[in-house]
Structures are given as C-alpha cells and as structure tokens.
Amino acid sequence: METNFGDWRLLAQTERWGITLDEVRRHLLQRYLNHLYTVNQQMNLTRVPPEQAVARHLLDSLCLFAVHTPPEGARVLDIGSGAGLPGIPIAIVRPDLKVTLLDSHGKTVQFLQGACQLLNLSVVAIQARAEEWAHAPEAREQFEMVVARAVAKMPVLAELMAPFLTVGGVGLALKSVHELDEIRAAEPAVRILGASLSTETLEFETEQGTVQRAIAVLRKVRPTPAQYPRSWAQIQKRPLGGKA
C-alpha cells in the first residue's frame, strides 16, 4: 500500500518558478519521501504528517527558485540540512548543481548520505558545524548559493551563511511572514558581513489552502571579514544586529 504524501498535482505550481518536472524527477521526489518517512520511524527527522509532505516539504523547498535561479553548475550549500530540506529536492530538480548538505549530527549525515546514494544524486553530505567549517579554505566563499530552513533567527543565520558565499553569491533563508521584523533586525549584521539584505514574499497552494512564505535574500557584495563567523558561544551571546 502506497503512502499518501498529499496532492502531487500541487507540484504543477513549480512551472511558474521555472522548474520543469518530468516523470524521472517526480519519481525521484517520491522515492525521497518514501525513504524519509521510512527512516523517520526510527529517527526524528520530521514532524510533518506524510499527507502534507508534497506541499510542506517539496513545494516549500522548491519555492526558493521563485526568488533566485542559480546559474548552470553553481555550487549550492544547504546549512543545517537535517532531513535534506531544501537541499535534496533542489538537487533532484536541478541535477546540474553541485549541492553540499551540511549538518552537525552524525546520524543525520548518515541518513543524508544514504538518501543521496539511494537516489543516485551527486551530492556531498558533510558533518561539521557551520561556524567552524566556514573558516576552512575548501568552504570559505566557495558557494554561489547558500540555503537554509528552520536553522536560527536571522541575525544568527546571516553570520553562518555569508562567509560561505562567493562575492556575487546569493543566500536564501526560508522564513515565516510573521518573521519580517526578525529579518529586518539582521540588516546591521548583514552589512558588517559584506552583504545586502532584502525580503521576498510569495504564496502557493497546499493541501490546507494558500500559504505565504517570506524568503530573506542575502547578496554578497564584498568579502566577509576574516573573524566571522565567530564561535557559537559568541554568536549566541552577542548576535550581530539583533537578539538571538
């Protein structure tokens, strides 16, 4: 018996975001959800009910393309990837992208590696803390696009994201429309980090009706000063530009 992951017809909305989903891509997205919810019986990867997964996992990841379309072959980093969101759906619909999934938890990274192997995705999953790995030469200012969902408040998240971006790169953070003040509070931090900040809002249909999403957009305009990101304790104690 197949699991009900919601209304797959909702994925037609991705066309207006410049995404074309053929049968191969749809099949891979379904295999990903099957694997996620099978493993979720042993691991706490998601609390979203399966019947809401098409919208709350897939559409909620792919809506980032409504704001920014990365160039062919761009390097993309998903910070705090967790269950692989939004990184794995991005890698499925844009196989040309060089996607890296970053998470600090070993068991989670094992899940990510297994999922990418199962789906035959050329995706790298790395176990490391973002504030530490951002100082590694192979990671610092090496990504044209950095994405994050449900990781931290924006003043903190900006400090984690910006150091990974190439100059000219774009960082996208999925946020609620109720978090617009939180996003604005990060503007001083973003300037210090060598970027600009704007917010895009969009709507899409889900199994429960129309939802709104806010996406914070960081655009890297100059190199990030070498001292950032600071240690996690410092980031938490004294967030740049706002309260944690």
N, C-alpha and C positions, 0 to 999 in steps of 0.2 A: 504493500500500500504506500503510495507516494505521499510525502509530507506536503501539507498546504502551506506554501510560503507567501500567500497573498495573491493579488491580481497581477499577473505578468503583463497584461495589456497596458499597465501603467508605464512600462518602460518605453512606450511609444513617445513619451514626453521628451526623451533624450534627443530626439531628432532636432528639436529646436535649440539644443545646446551643441549641435554639430557632431553628434555621435550617431553612427550607423551600426545597428546591432544585427548581424547576420545570425543564422542558426548556430554556427560554431560558437560565437560569443555568448549567445543566450544559453547554450548547453553548458558552457564553462561557468557562467554565473550560477546556474542551477546546481552544478556539481560542487561549487564552492559553498553554497548554502547548505547542501546536504552534508558536506564534511563538517562545516562549522557546527551545525546543530547535533550531529552525531557525537563529536568530541565534547560539546557543551554539556553532555550528560555526565561527564567526569570532571570537566573544568568549568570554572565560572568565567566564560568568555563573553557572554551576552545575556542580558535580561529581557531583550525584546522578544515577544512571543513570535513563534515561527510564522503565524498567519499575517504578521505585519512586516516581514523581513524584506519583501521586494521594495517597499517604499522607504522604510526606516533604515535599511542598510544599503541597498543598491542605489536607489534614487538619491538618497541623502549623501552618498559619496560622489556620484556622477554629476550632481548639480554644480560641483566646482568648475566644470567645463563651461558653465554658463557665464562665468566671470573671467576665466583665463584659459586659453588654448595653448598648451606648451608646444614649442616647435618640434619637428621631427627629430627623434633620437635624444631628446632632452633628458637630463639626469633629474630624477624626482626622489625626494626623501619624505617618508611618512614617519613623523615623530610620534612615539608612544602608540605604535600601530595596534597593539592589543590583539583583537580578533582579525586584524588585517584590513581595517577600515580607516580611511578610504583607499589605502594603497592597493589592495588586491583587485577590487573592481576597476580601478584606474588601469592597472597592468593588463587586465583582461581585455578591456575595450580599446586600449592603445598599446599593442604589443611592441611597437617601435620604441617606447620609452624605456629608459634604464632605471628601474624602480628599486629603491632600497627601503626596507622596512626596519625600523629601529625600535627596540623595546628593551627595558632593563631587566625583565624577568625571564629566567632561563626556560621554564616550562612553556611560556608563551612563545618564545622564539622557536622552540622545538615544534610547536603547533604550526607556526608560520612556515617554517622550512618544509614540514610535511605537506602542508596545503599547496605550496608552490610546486613541490615535486609531483604531487598528485595531478595538478592542473597543467604540468609541463610549462610553467612560467619561468622565464629567465629573470628571476627576481632574487635579490640578495637580502637575507634576514640577518641582522646583527644584534647581538646582546651587548648593550652599553648604555650608560647614562648620557643623555643628550648634552648636558652641561660639561661633561668630561670629553666625550668624543668630538665635540665641536672644536677642540684645540688640536686634534690630530691632523697632520698635514694632508692625509688622504681624504679628510672630510671637510676641512675648513674652506668655505667659499668655493665648494665644488659642485653645487646643485643649482640648476636653473629654476627649479620649482620645489618648494617645501610645503607640505600639507600637514594638518593636524586636526583631530576631532576629539573633543572632551578630554583635553590634557591638563589645562591650567587656565587661570584667569589671564586676560590679555597682557597686562604689564609683565607678568612672568613668562608667558608664552613667547612674547616678542623677543626677549633675551635669549630664549632657547632656539628660536627659528632663524633670526637674522644672521648669526655667524656662519651658518651653513650655506647661505645664498651667495651665488656669484653676483658681482656688480651687474645690474640689469635684470637679475633674477626676481621671481615673484613668490611670496609666501602667502598661503591661503589658510585661514583658520575658520572652521565651521562653528558658528555661534548661534544662539537664540536671538530673536528680535527683541527679547527683553533684556539683552545684554549690551545694548548700544552705548550706555553710559560707561560700562566697563571697557569697551573698545576705545572710546574717546579718551579714557583715563590713561591709555598707553601711549598717547601721542608724544609726550616728552621723552619717554623711554625709546621710542622708535627713532626719534631724531638723533639721540645720543648714539644709537646703534648703527647709524648710517643708512636709514631707510625713510620712506614716507608711508603714511597710513591713510587708507580710505575704507569705506564700508559699502558693500553692495547688498541689497535685499532682493529676494526672489520668492516666488510662490510655485508650488507644484501640488498635484493631486496625490493623495494617499488613499489607503483603504478606509481611513477615518474621515476623509474630507480634505479640504485645502489647508495646507500648512505654509507658513512663512519661515524663511531661513535668512539669517544675517551671515555674511562672509566678510571677515576682516582681511584686507588686502595690503600686504607689505611689499613695497617696491624698493629694492636695494639700489641706492644711488652712489654709495661710496663704501670703501672697505670698513668693516666693523673694527673699532679699536681693540687691540690685542688682549686687553684684560677681560673682555666679555666673551662668553658668559662667565660669571663668577661661580663660586661653589654654590651648591644647592642651599646650604645654610644661609649664605649671604643673600641669595636671591629671595628666599622666604622672609628673612628678617628685614631687608631693606629693598623692596621691589623698586625698580626704576619706574618713576612716573605714576605710581599708584599703589594702592593697598593690595596685598595678596588675598 
